[in-house]
């Protein structure tokens, strides 16, 4: 059996990647503006600046823009973020139900009604 060898040239990235970066340049600028405005407003208010909160919000704005291809307002983005946070934290609670689904639905009837 002959060995397969291929020469890969990583010096020249594909042109598609460059085009994609250019296509989303407006999104990066919009998210950077959101991040800088949020940090600047918090700094001017005199309160301690929680940088991680602002970065999470900026990344969420970028993800929302990439998913829906539309710039949503702050209220809609915060609502999407809260729903996403609830879904991610609910996975821990669902592990208990997945252990024995039929038994846990009977034993934890009130909690199952709340989850579903």
N, C-alpha and C positions, 0 to 999 in steps of 0.2 A: 504494500500500500504506500503510495507516495505521500509525502508530507505536504500539507498545504501551507504555503507561505504567502503572505500578502504584505505589500509595503504600504503603510499608511503615512500620509503626510499631514501632520498636525499643525504645520506652520501656517497654512492657508485655510482659515475657517470657511465653511460653506457660505455662499452668498445669501442663502435664505436666512441665516441667523442675523446677518447685518440688516436685512430688510425688516425682520421682525422687530429688532431693536429700534429702528427708525419709526416703525408704525406705532409703537407704544410710547414714543417720546412725550407726547402730549399727556399721557396718563402719568408718567413719572414726574413731569413738571407739576401737574395738578396735585399729586400726592405730596410732593416736596413742599408745595405752597401750604397745604393743609397742616403738615408737620411743623413747619417753621412758624406759621401763624398761631397754632396752638401753643407752642413753646414760648413764643414771644408774649402772648396774652397772659400766660401763667406767670412769666417772669416779671412783667410789668405790674401785676396785681400785688406782688410782694409775698405771695404764698410760696412754699417750697415746690419746686418743679419735679413732678414725677415723670421722668423721661420715658420709662418703659410703657406707661399708659398711653402716651402720645405716639410712640412707635407702633404699639399694637393697633391703635386706631388708624394710623396711616396705612399699615399693611392691610387692615380690613377694608379700607377705602379702595386700595388697589385691587384686592380680590373681588370686591363687588363690581368694580368697573370692568374687570376682565370677564367676570361671569355674565353680567347683564349687558355689557357693551353700552352702558349709559351712566352718566354721572347722576347719582341719586342725591337727595338732600340729606342733611345731617340727621334729621329725625328718622328717616328710613334706614340709614346706615346703622344708627344706634339700635334700632329695632332688630335688624338682621343680626347684629352682634350679640344682643341679649338672647335671641333665639338660639344662635349657634352655641353660646355658652351653656344654656340650659340643656341642649341635646348632648353636648360633650360631658357634662357632669352627670347626666342621667345614666350613662353607660355603667357606672359603678353600681347603681341601684338595680339595674337589670340583670347583673350577674347572679343575684340571689334568685330571681325568678327563673333564670335559665338552668338552675341546678336540677330541680324537679318541677317542671312547669305546672303539671296538674295538681301536685300537692301544695306548692307555694301559692297558687291562685286561690285555693280554698283557705289556707292558713292566713294569708295576707290579703284578704278580700278587699278591705278598705284601701290599702295601698295600691292594689292592682287597679281599682276603679279610678284612683287619682292619676295613675300613670297612663291609663288608656282612656 
